[in-house]
Amino acid sequence: MSDNTSDQDNGASAAPQGAAPATPATPAASGAPQSVAGLNWEREVLEKLVLSTVRERRAHRRWGIFFKFLVLLLVLFALAAYFDVSWPVGDSENVGRHTALIEIDGEIETEGSGSAAVVIPALNKAFSDHGSVAVVLHINSPGGSPVQAGMIVDEIRRLRKGYPGKPLYVVVNEICASGGYYIAAAGDQIYVNKASIVGSIGVLMDGFGFNGVMSKVGVERRLLTAGENKGFMDPFLPLSDKHRQHAQTMLNDIHQQFIDVVRTGRGKRLKETPDMFSGLFWTGARAVDMGLADGLGTVDTVARDVVHAEDIIDYTQHEGLPERVLKKFGAAMGAGAMKAAVQSANPSIR
């Protein structure tokens, strides 16, 4: 029994040695690796497609922002060109040796390029800059407020004393009359074009009287005042001899201030005539002969031939874009009409 049992055991143990190893091959076992590989491949493709789509959208968004920004810049530049916006002068200390330019274009009044609030800061900046060799005041003005002109003249005198080595030259464009010449007379030298209009050294006070019209249409003016002269220069009341004389005295005083500024500024160069201070004006060529101007020239020729600094830096304080837009569309018309009504009796050197 033992022999048979061992033979059986040996036969059982020897049988596997001679036979090939059994490897069970089931469809599930053989197909599993292929299925996982397929899923990984599809996932990678989907990820690449999603990433590509995201990148494309991001690029599209960036280009969209870029083009919107570009359009905005073009619109801003177009508006700036349409409204004639001049960019303010930055720090000009690094510019080097140059001629400082300040523009006065239009009436001398409380607003605009001819106001003391605009001209005086520009003068201070131009004189105080270490790189500016001289200051050129380019004037194109028919006149205006004697108060604004007087304030500018006083500041010019102060700056000329504070910077004795830095001259101020005036260059006349089309016209430099009354208040414009009031300012010009404070400069070291005045240069004009031969056809420029120069002079009109006088003062006026204009207005209207409606009392005759009112009486014809049956309109009664009712004015109550505390003070017998409070209704002075009322356009709806007749002008009395007393008020007329007072107004003329006031105009004569301002006129004499104007004459003193011209005589002080021009000195011995002035060749006075009976008509010089009568309110008449002359051509630039005639003004040179009379001593009201020193010679013919432009901003460029003065910078090149007189100052010997051809680089010109504009120190004019220009209006910003919002102010220009409001004025272009007439937002200031009501204020202008009100100012004209209130200031119609103010003296004017124009």
C-alpha positions in Angstrom: 0.0 0.0 0.0 2.8 2.3 0.8 4.5 1.6 -2.5 1.4 2.4 -4.5 0.8 5.5 -2.6 4.3 6.8 -3.2 4.1 5.8 -6.9 0.9 7.7 -7.1 2.5 10.6 -5.4 5.5 10.5 -7.6 3.3 10.3 -10.7 1.3 13.1 -9.5 4.3 15.2 -8.9 6.0 14.2 -12.1 3.1 14.8 -14.4 3.3 18.6 -14.1 6.9 18.6 -14.8 6.5 17.1 -18.2 3.5 19.2 -19.2 3.3 22.9 -20.1 2.1 25.3 -17.4 -1.5 26.0 -17.5 -2.4 29.6 -17.9 -6.0 30.3 -17.9 -6.9 32.7 -20.7 -10.3 34.3 -20.2 -11.7 37.1 -22.4 -12.0 39.4 -19.4 -8.4 39.0 -18.4 -7.0 39.5 -21.9 -9.2 42.5 -22.8 -8.7 44.6 -19.6 -5.3 46.2 -20.5 -6.6 47.2 -23.9 -9.6 48.9 -22.5 -7.6 50.9 -19.9 -5.2 52.0 -22.7 -8.1 53.1 -24.8 -9.6 55.2 -22.0 -6.2 56.9 -21.3 -5.8 57.8 -25.0 -9.3 59.3 -25.2 -8.7 61.2 -22.0 -5.5 62.7 -23.3 -7.1 63.7 -26.6 -10.0 65.4 -24.7 -7.6 67.2 -22.4 -5.6 68.5 -25.4 -8.8 69.6 -27.1 -10.0 71.4 -23.9 -6.6 73.1 -23.4 -6.4 74.1 -27.0 -9.9 75.7 -26.7 -9.0 77.5 -23.5 -5.8 78.8 -25.1 -7.7 80.0 -28.1 -10.3 81.7 -26.0 -7.6 83.4 -23.9 -5.8 84.6 -27.1 -9.1 85.8 -28.5 -9.8 87.7 -25.3 -6.4 89.3 -25.3 -6.6 90.4 -28.9 -10.1 91.8 -28.2 -8.8 93.8 -25.3 -5.8 95.0 -27.4 -8.1 96.2 -30.2 -10.5 97.9 -27.9 -7.6 99.7 -26.2 -6.2 100.6 -29.7 -9.6 102.0 -30.7 -9.9 104.0 -27.5 -6.4 105.5 -28.1 -7.4 106.4 -31.7 -10.6 108.1 -30.4 -8.7 110.0 -27.8 -6.1 111.2 -30.3 -8.9 112.2 -32.7 -10.7 114.2 -30.0 -7.4 115.8 -29.0 -6.7 116.8 -32.7 -10.3 118.1 -33.2 -10.3 120.2 -30.1 -6.7 121.3 -30.6 -5.4 120.0 -27.3 -1.8 120.9 -26.5 -0.1 118.7 -24.1 1.3 120.5 -21.0 5.0 121.0 -20.7 6.6 118.6 -18.3 9.8 119.0 -16.5 12.0 121.0 -18.9 15.0 121.2 -16.7 16.6 118.3 -18.7 15.8 119.9 -22.0 18.9 122.1 -21.9 19.3 125.6 -23.2 16.1 126.9 -24.8 13.8 129.8 -25.4 10.7 129.9 -23.2 7.4 130.7 -25.1 4.1 131.9 -23.6 1.1 132.5 -25.8 -1.6 135.2 -25.3 -4.3 134.7 -27.9 -7.6 136.5 -27.6 -9.0 139.1 -25.3 -7.4 140.0 -22.0 -10.1 138.9 -19.6 -10.7 136.9 -16.5 -10.8 133.6 -18.5 -8.8 132.3 -21.4 -5.2 132.5 -22.3 -5.1 136.3 -21.6 -6.1 136.1 -18.0 -3.7 136.8 -15.2 -4.6 133.4 -13.6 -3.2 131.7 -16.7 -0.3 134.0 -17.8 1.3 134.6 -14.4 1.9 130.9 -13.5 3.4 130.4 -16.9 5.7 133.4 -16.5 6.9 132.2 -13.1 7.6 128.7 -14.5 9.4 130.1 -17.6 11.6 132.5 -15.6 12.4 130.0 -12.9 13.5 127.2 -15.2 17.3 126.9 -15.3 17.3 125.9 -18.9 15.4 128.9 -20.3 17.7 131.7 -21.7 14.9 134.2 -22.4 11.2 134.4 -22.3 9.1 135.3 -25.5 5.6 136.5 -25.0 3.7 135.9 -28.2 0.7 138.2 -28.2 -2.4 138.3 -30.5 -5.0 140.3 -28.7 -7.3 143.3 -29.3 -7.2 144.3 -25.7 -9.6 143.8 -22.7 -9.5 144.2 -19.0 -7.1 146.9 -17.6 -7.2 145.0 -14.3 -6.0 141.7 -15.8 -3.4 143.5 -17.9 -2.2 145.5 -14.9 -1.7 142.3 -12.9 0.3 140.7 -15.6 2.5 143.8 -16.0 3.2 144.0 -12.3 4.3 140.3 -12.3 6.5 140.9 -15.4 8.3 143.8 -13.6 8.8 141.7 -10.5 10.2 138.7 -12.4 12.5 141.0 -14.5 14.0 142.3 -11.2 14.3 138.8 -9.8 15.9 137.4 -13.0 17.9 140.4 -14.4 19.9 138.1 -16.7 16.8 136.7 -18.4 15.1 139.1 -20.8 11.5 139.1 -21.9 10.8 139.7 -25.5 7.4 140.4 -27.0 6.5 139.1 -30.5 3.3 140.5 -32.0 1.2 138.3 -34.3 -1.9 139.9 -36.1 -2.8 142.5 -33.5 -1.5 143.9 -30.3 -3.8 146.7 -29.3 -5.0 148.4 -26.1 -4.7 145.8 -23.3 -2.4 143.6 -25.4 0.0 146.5 -25.9 -0.4 147.4 -22.2 1.3 144.1 -21.5 3.7 144.3 -24.4 5.1 147.6 -23.1 6.5 145.9 -20.1 8.9 143.7 -22.2 12.5 144.4 -22.9 11.9 144.6 -26.7 8.9 144.3 -29.0 9.0 142.7 -32.4 6.2 142.9 -34.9 5.3 142.0 -38.5 5.2 145.0 -40.8 1.4 144.5 -41.3 0.6 143.9 -37.6 -1.9 146.3 -35.9 -0.2 148.0 -32.9 -1.3 150.7 -30.5 -4.8 151.9 -29.6 -3.6 153.3 -26.3 -6.9 154.4 -24.9 -9.8 153.3 -22.6 -13.5 153.0 -23.3 -16.7 152.2 -21.4 -19.5 151.1 -23.7 -23.1 150.2 -23.1 -26.7 150.9 -24.3 -29.5 153.3 -23.2 -33.1 152.0 -23.6 -35.0 154.8 -21.8 -36.2 156.4 -25.0 -37.5 153.1 -26.3 -39.2 152.3 -23.0 -41.0 155.6 -23.0 -42.3 155.0 -26.5 -43.7 151.6 -25.8 -45.1 152.7 -22.4 -42.7 150.7 -20.2 -41.9 152.1 -16.8 -38.6 151.5 -15.1 -39.0 150.9 -11.4 -35.7 151.0 -9.6 -35.3 151.4 -5.9 -31.8 152.2 -4.5 -30.2 153.0 -1.2 -27.7 155.6 -2.2 -28.3 158.3 -4.7 -25.7 157.0 -7.2 -26.4 153.3 -6.9 -28.2 153.4 -10.3 -25.1 154.7 -12.0 -24.8 153.5 -15.6 -28.2 151.8 -15.5 -29.1 151.2 -19.2 -32.8 151.9 -18.5 -32.3 155.3 -17.0 -31.0 158.5 -18.7 -27.3 159.3 -18.0 -27.0 162.4 -15.9 -24.3 165.0 -16.3 -22.9 164.1 -12.9 -22.6 160.4 -13.7 -21.1 161.2 -17.1 -18.5 163.4 -15.5 -17.7 160.7 -12.9 -17.3 158.0 -15.6 -15.0 160.3 -17.7 -12.8 161.0 -14.7 -12.5 157.3 -14.0 -11.6 156.6 -17.7 -9.0 159.4 -17.6 -7.4 157.8 -14.5 -7.1 154.4 -16.2 -5.9 156.0 -19.4 -3.1 157.8 -17.5 -2.1 154.5 -15.9 -1.8 153.1 -19.4 0.3 156.0 -20.6 2.6 155.6 -17.6 3.2 151.9 -18.3 4.0 152.7 -22.0 6.4 155.6 -21.1 8.1 153.5 -18.4 8.5 150.5 -20.6 9.6 152.2 -23.8 11.6 155.0 -22.3 13.7 157.1 -24.7 12.8 154.9 -27.6 9.3 156.4 -27.7 8.8 159.2 -30.2 5.7 160.8 -28.8 3.2 162.5 -31.1 -0.1 164.2 -30.3 -2.0 161.1 -31.6 0.1 158.5 -29.9 -2.1 158.2 -26.8 -5.4 159.1 -28.6 -6.5 155.5 -29.2 -5.3 155.3 -32.8 -3.5 152.3 -34.0 -0.8 151.8 -36.7 0.8 149.1 -38.8 3.8 147.3 -37.4 6.2 149.1 -39.7 4.9 152.5 -38.6 5.0 151.4 -34.9 8.7 150.7 -35.3 9.2 154.2 -36.6 7.3 155.7 -33.7 9.2 153.7 -31.1 6.2 151.6 -30.1 8.2 148.5 -31.4 11.9 147.7 -31.8 11.9 145.8 -35.1 10.4 143.1 -37.3 10.5 139.5 -36.3 8.8 136.3 -35.5 9.1 133.8 -32.6 11.5 131.7 -34.6 13.7 134.6 -35.7 13.9 136.1 -32.2 14.8 132.7 -30.7 17.5 132.2 -33.4 18.9 135.7 -34.0 18.3 137.5 -30.7 18.2 134.9 -28.0 20.6 132.5 -29.9 18.6 129.5 -28.5 16.6 127.9 -31.4 15.0 125.2 -29.2 11.6 126.6 -28.1 9.6 125.2 -25.2 6.0 126.3 -24.8 5.1 127.1 -21.2 1.5 128.3 -22.0 -1.1 126.8 -19.7 -3.6 125.5 -22.2 -7.2 124.5 -21.4 -7.9 120.9 -20.8 -10.1 118.7 -23.0 -13.2 118.9 -20.8 -13.2 122.7 -20.9 -12.8 122.8 -24.7 -15.6 120.3 -25.1 -18.0 122.4 -23.0 -17.1 125.5 -24.9 -17.4 123.7 -28.3 -21.0 122.7 -27.5 -22.0 126.0 -26.0 -22.3 125.0 -22.4 -20.8 128.4 -21.4 -23.2 130.5 -23.5 -25.5 131.3 -20.6 -22.7 132.3 -18.4 -21.2 134.4 -21.2 -24.5 136.2 -21.7 -24.8 136.9 -18.0 -21.3 138.1 -17.8 -21.9 140.5 -20.7 -25.0 141.9 -19.1 -23.3 142.4 -15.7 -19.9 143.7 -17.0 -21.2 146.0 -19.8 -20.3 149.0 -17.8 -16.8 148.0 -16.9 -13.9 150.0 -18.3 -12.0 148.3 -21.2 -8.8 149.0 -22.9 -9.6 147.7 -26.4 
